[in-house]
Amino acid sequence: GYMINCFVAEQGATEVKLFGKWSFDDIEIRDISLVDYIACKGDHATYLPHTAGRYQKKRFRKASCPIVERLACTLMRKGRNSGKKLMAVRIVQHTLEIIHLLTDQNPVQ
């Protein structure tokens, strides 16, 4: 709750940016077949990849889970890391920073 409020306070309620930095607006999905399954536009743009949604209850509902959150969830594998979503979110945040430093592009792309 607190981190999200900080992000909203910084930029008004204009656009949703991941971790308050990365915009979802300029992301293009080049493969037509994946457009329906990579959720990063509109309602799926989130400040944090932690929505506490129930995306596994129905078939194909996981396609509506924000793509960065699915990345964070796949990091929570292998016993000792299971259930530690905040740690996974932090790893994703640092990884996006490193990608941005190396490529100078929007790391969400």
Backbone hydrogen bonds, N-H to C=O, Kabsch-Sander energy under -0.5 kcal/mol:
donor,donor_aa,acceptor,acceptor_aa,energy
5,N,1,G,-1.9
6,C,2,Y,-1.9
7,F,3,M,-2.0
8,V,4,I,-2.3
9,A,5,N,-2.3
10,E,6,C,-1.9
11,Q,7,F,-1.5
12,G,8,V,-1.0
14,T,11,Q,-0.9
17,K,15,E,-0.5
18,L,22,W,-2.9
19,F,47,Y,-3.9
20,G,17,K,-1.9
21,K,18,L,-2.3
22,W,18,L,-2.1
24,F,16,V,-0.8
27,I,24,F,-1.0
30,R,28,E,-0.7
32,I,30,R,-0.7
34,L,31,D,-1.4
35,V,31,D,-0.5
35,V,32,I,-1.1
37,Y,34,L,-1.1
38,I,34,L,-1.4
39,A,37,Y,-0.8
39,A,65,C,-0.6
40,C,38,I,-0.9
44,H,41,K,-2.1
45,A,42,G,-1.4
46,T,44,H,-0.6
50,H,48,L,-1.9
55,Y,53,G,-1.0
57,K,54,R,-0.5
61,R,58,K,-1.4
63,A,60,F,-1.2
64,S,61,R,-2.0
65,C,62,K,-1.2
67,I,39,A,-2.2
69,E,66,P,-0.5
70,R,66,P,-1.8
71,L,67,I,-1.6
72,A,68,V,-2.0
73,C,69,E,-2.4
74,T,70,R,-1.9
75,L,71,L,-1.0
76,M,72,A,-0.5
76,M,73,C,-0.9
77,R,75,L,-1.3
80,R,78,K,-1.0
81,N,78,K,-1.6
82,S,79,G,-1.2
84,K,81,N,-1.7
85,K,83,G,-1.5
88,A,84,K,-1.6
89,V,85,K,-2.8
90,R,86,L,-2.1
91,I,87,M,-2.3
92,V,88,A,-2.4
93,Q,89,V,-2.3
94,H,90,R,-2.4
95,T,91,I,-2.5
96,L,92,V,-2.5
97,E,93,Q,-1.8
98,I,94,H,-2.2
99,I,95,T,-2.6
100,H,96,L,-2.4
101,L,97,E,-2.3
102,L,98,I,-2.1
103,T,99,I,-2.6
104,D,100,H,-2.4
109,Q,106,N,-1.3
